Amino acid sequence: MRPDTNHEESIKLYLLGGSLSEDQEAWVEDRLFADDEFLESLNMLEEEIIECFLCGELSVEERDLLHAHLSVCPRLLRKLEWSRAFLSSGARPSHLDQRVPGAPQMPTSWWGMVARSSRIAGRRARVASIVFLTAGALVASFWGFQQRGINRRLQAEISAQHAQTSQIAAQLQTEEQQRSLLEEQVAKLRQGRHALTISTVLVAAEIIGQGYRNNGQVQKIEISMDADFLLLRLPVKRDVYASYRGLIETVEGQELLSQSLLKSDGHHAVLWKISAAALNDNDYILTLFGTSRARPSKAVGSYYFRIRKEASQPMR
């Protein structure tokens, strides 16, 4: 007896090892356990499927399903081999009313049916586990990529903080040295000697041009050996900052002096009073930075000068 037409396609898909809905699969398995005639009709339909496979009458999708099912069902594979051998011997196809002699049939015991259902469920479980593992690997890879990106950003931030800390430490050290020199000058003043201050105006490099310095024509400042202070007047084009920071370096790049909170005199010039003892005979570069809460710190002028110290003139 063939299965009724309403369920024949579902049963055929079941025999090919395809995926059924839960309701369809439950209906087929319940009929297998309860109806011997239904089991007999499934054996006949299975033989028809094998015959169509051997004759090349299955669709591409059906052949793919059957190939996959054969890899997990040794009984069906043996039955296929028996059928191929039987047809190769010259016998005509069996059709539905004849069985291939000696071919393994669908199990008729309840234990055989349980084993067959378990194999099909096992194959589907393996497919599900492969999908789950693949998804897990993709999630792990994405998470690792994100974590590496976060680590790189943290390392960049830490490096920037270290560089900023080193710069602040160097600035504090130079300011501490300048403070010590000023304290020495104050101690001399307390001994009753008047402080000698040398005042000069530095011209910005932007005005005199880079070639002026390259030709060795650096602005010279001559100060006596007994001078206590050097008052530098630094002209700026735009006096728009609340305060300024000055930095004096040698031409080799060694930082000597740094002073914050320098103020303008109100006439587009910044005043910086430094200890004369802090500078020796050498060429120097002074960079002036504008500082304000409303805008970021920015270099507003560079000044090149040369210090030449002269011996003190004796009193007459």
Phi, psi and omega in degrees: 000126178281152175295155180295155187299328184296330184248000186298317180295321178295319180293320178298317178296323177297316180291331178281353181086014180284177182266129175248162172290164182298320181293317180295316181294321179294322180296316180296313184290325176296320178294324179299319182282333189258339191230110179292323179296323178297320178297320179296318180293328177293322176298318180294318180292326178294320178294324178294320179297315180298318180297319178294324179296314182291333180268001179074028184259000177276153175287168180299317181295319180294320179297319180296318178297317182293319177302315180295322181291324179297330182290343182240003182231090181300326181297315180293326178294318178296321180295322178295318179295320177298316182294319179297318179294322181294317179290327179292338182284354178107357180285154178278160179305149188281332188059196189275339185267001180230145178254151175289123183300129177078358182288140178298131181258168176298138183301138180258345178277156180296328180291322178296320179293323177296318180297318180296316179297324179294321180295318179296316179296323179296320179296317178294324179294323178294320177298316180297321180293323178296316178299317180296316180294321178297315178297319178297320179295319178296318179296317180296320179295317180296317180297319179296320178297315178299318182295321178295322177296319178295319180296320179296319179295320179296318179297321178295319179294319180295319179298318179296320179294320178296317179297319179293321179296318179296320179294317179295320180297318178295320179296317178297323180295316180293322178293326177293320176297318179295321178298321178296318179295321178295323177296324177295320179295319178297322178297322178295321180296323180293339178281358174104356180271135179288140180285139178255119182245128176260124182250138179208159178250127177263136179265132182294145180297332180295336182272314184276344177091151181293327182296333179299318179284322181298331178275007178081007182267066180274144179298127184260139175237115179259124180229149179282158183294334182266011177290140182264320185227156174235115181262114182259129176254119189245102180292142176232148182289316182233116181267079186242004183257149180291325178208174184223159175234131179255146180222124178247127179230158170284167179293343176277354178098008179278125181282130182249309185227146176212134182218129178260171175061034173286145185244156175277152177274006180087000182232041178059042175212140179255136181256135178222116180256120183235165178284131180295333181289345183283344183243133177251182178294110183186172173261141185226158174238124178250124178246131181250129181245136173272134181234136180199150177291330185281342182214154181291158178297139184212140176290127183246354180184147175234140186224126179254133180208162180233131179264130172230118181262138182244153178293148182292141177281132180292147178289136178257000000 
